[in-house]
Amino acid sequence: VQLALCSEEDTDAVVGDFSTAFMHTPLLEVVYIESPVEAEEDRVVVWEAGCALNGMRIAAKAFHGYLSGILVNDYDFIQGITNVCAFYQPENNLRIGVHVDDPLCTCKIAQIKILFEQLNNKLTVKMTFPMGSKIPTSFLGSQYWKKGRVFIESVGDGYIENTLAAVDEMKNCSPKPTPGVKRKLDDEELVFVRRSRHTMYRKVIGKMIFIIPQKPKARYSIKE
């Protein structure tokens, strides 16, 4: 939706990155962590965390609340109701969509630069080049080009090949129509799947589902 509006309004699209995002985030509750081995302290001693850290379940939520407060209170953004990760600044027609610590900004490039300079007074954020027609911009596992008012989205190079390579049996497979078994397996043929293989199966299916919007033909039924 954000890129569609950017196309309609003929503005620029820029991806950013909040560096060490969680390290900027104050915690709203007390969290204790084990001391690092380098501290050479008794292992029964724990430390009180002074900020959010990678690996904490509340880290992403805490950072989102912290960033939302900055955008809304300091820079007059309006936060979305149905999508709380979307922000809009009416005065400059500036939109931001935030996925954890990766912001996508759409507006005229001069205004986007001003915003990034302002945000760097509060936390560290890097700004990439605007989406263009020559060099793809990576964002959330996909690549984007902008030609005129048209955005082109594609999965990264080697994405499908690397996904298939995760399954040893599919490294040298050839394309087939809808796969599936033609007969019902006997009870003796049914075995429990190992935990490692079950994890691999779910990972591969998840990676294939991710690219369905870009490659609808990747949607097919999967059997044993």
N, C-alpha and C positions, 0 to 999 in steps of 0.2 A: 504494500500500500504506500509506504513512504517513497519508494523509488517511482511508483506510478505518479504520485503527486509531483515529484521532482521532474519527471519527464513532461508532465502537463505544464508546469510552470517554467520549464527550461532553466533550471538552476543547477548548481554543482553538487556532487556527492563526494563526501570525504569520510574515510574510515580512520578511527583513532585507536589508541591503546593506552589504558591507564596503567602505568608502570607501578609495580609493587602496590597494587590497588588496596589490598587488604591491610597493608602496613599503615595506611593512612586512616584506617577506620577505627574509631573508638568503640569499645564494647559497651553494650547496654546492660550487661549482666556480668557477674563475677565468674571467671573461667580459670581453672587451675591447670597447669601443664607440668609434665615431668621435666626436671632440669636436664640439660644436655650432658653427655658423658664428659665433655671437655671441662665442665665446671668442677668435676671431681668432688661432688657433694654426696652426702648420704642419699641413697636412692629413695628413702622414705620422705625426703624433703621435696616439696612441690613449689612451683612459682606461680604467682598470680599474673596472668597475661595482661599486658598494658594496651594491647590492640589486637585486632583480628589477625589470624595467621592462616596460611594455606593449610587445608586439611580439616579445619573446623567446620562443623555442619552449619553454624550460624554465620560464617564469614561472608558468604555471598549476599545473604539477606541484610546483614549489618551494613555492608558497603553500599548496597542499593538504597537503603534508608539514608545513609550519610550523603550520598551523591544527590538524591532527590531533594534533600533539604537545601543543598547548595544551589541547585538549579532553580528551585521554586522560590526560596527566600531571598537569595542574593542576586539572581539574574532574571527574575520575573517570568519564569517559564510556567506553563500550565501543564499539570500532570494528567495523563489519560486516566479515565475512570475504568473502562473495560480492559485497557492495557496499561498497566502502571509503569511499563518500561518505555512508554512513548511520552515525549515532552514537546511542547510547542510554545514559541515565543512570538506572539502576534505582531509586536512592534516591528520586528525585522523579518517576519515570515520564516523563522528558523525552526527547523525540526530536528529532534534527536531521538534515535531509537537505541536503547542500551541493552546489550546482551552480556550480562555479568560485568566484565571490564572492557568490553569492546563497543565503543559508540559509533553509530553511523549518523553523520550530520549532513543535512541537505539545506542549501541556501546559496546565495552568491558567495564566491570564494573569499572575498574581502571580509564579509561578516563572520564567516567560519573561522578565519584566522584570528579575528578579534576575540571570539569566544574561547579559542584554545589558549590564547595569551592570558585571558582572565582566569580560566580554570587552573592554569599553572601556578597561580598565586595561592591556590587552595590545596592542590595535589599535583602529582606529576602525570602529564598526559602527552603522548606523542601524536603527531599529525602526519598522515601519509599524503601522497600526491592525490589530487582529484581523479576520479575515475575517468579514463580516457579510452581512445580507440586502439592504442598501440600496446601498452603494457597492461596486463590484467591486474586487477586489485583483488586480493584474497580477503574473504570475509566469511567467517563461520563455515569453513570447509568448502566453499565454492569460490569460483573466479568470476569477476565481472568486468565487462567492457562497456563503454558509453560511446555510441556513435551518433552524433547529433543529439536528438532527443530519445534515442532508442537504447535501452539497456539489454545487454546479452549476458545470460547466466549460464555457467557450465561447471561441471565438477572438475577437480584438479587433475593434472596429467597423471596417468597411471592409477587413478582411483579404483576403477573396476578391476584392472589387472592385479593390483595389490590385494584387493578384497578376495578375489578368486584364489590367489596364491596362499591365503590363510588356510585354505582347505586343500590338503595335499592331493586328494583325488581329483581335483578340478584344475590342476595346473595345465594339463594338456588336453582338456576336454574340448569337444566340438559343439557348435550350437545345435540344439534340438528343439522340436516343438515342445509344448507344455510337458514338463517332465513329470514322472509319476510311475508307480508300480502298476503292472497290469493284472496282478493277482493278489489275493489276500495272503499275508504271511502266516505260516503255521506257528503254533505256540512255541515250537522248538527254535524257531528263527527269531523270535522276539527276545531281545536282551535289553537290560538296563543300560542307558548311555552313561559313560563315565562323566564325572563332574567337569573335567577339563574339556571334553568334547561338547558337552552341553553348553558351556560358556562360549566356546568357539562358534557354535551354531547360532546362538543368540546374537553374538557380535556381528557375524556376517549378515544375518537377516536385518539387523538394525542399520548396518551400513548401506544395504540395498534399498531399504525403505527411505533412507535419507535422500537418495538421488531420484526418487520417483517423480518429483515435480519437474526436474530437468529432463529425465528420460522415462516417460510413461511406459514405454515398452519393457522396462525392467520389471514391471508388475506381472507376476505369473504365480500360479499355485505351486507350492513346494510340498513334495511328499518325502517319504523316507529316502 
